[in-house]
Amino acid sequence: MILRILNLVVIVALVMAAAYVYRIKFDSTVQAERLAKIRSEVRRERDSIAALRAEWGELDNPARIEALAKRYLQLKPVAPPQFNSLDQLPDRPPQFIKPDSEDPIGVMIENLEEPDTVTGSVAAPATAPSETAGEAGAQVPANADR
C-alpha cells in the first residue's frame, strides 16, 4: 500500500513537472515571437532611416540647390566693385534709443531712414519724376541732431 501511494506521488510529481516544463516552453515561444517581431520592426525602422538619409542627401545636394537657385532666384554674380575696404565704410548710425523710452523698438522703427547707397541685394529706390537731385539732398532727417 505504501508503495502504491509512493508511485502515485511520483506520477503526480512527474505530471506537475511536465506541466511546468510545458509552461516554460510556451512562455519562451511567446518571447521568441515577440523578439522576432521587435527585430523586424527595428529592421523596418533602419530601412526607413536609410531611405530618409538617402533622400536628405539628394535634397541637400549642392548641385540641386544651385539649379533651384538659378531657376527661382534672380541672383547676379558678385562683382569685385561690391567689396570695399574697412576705411571706406560709412560711419556708424546714431543711437536711436532713448534711455528713458518705454518702447525702444518703436522709437527705432519711427526713426528709420531709407538707405542712400545701393548694394547688390537692395534695389535702387524709385524716384518721383518731379523730385530732383537738389530737392532730395535738401531733406534733413528728423533725428539729425541726436
Helices and strands as residue ranges (DSSP letters): H 2-59, H 62-72, G 80-82, G 86-88, H 104-110, H 133-138
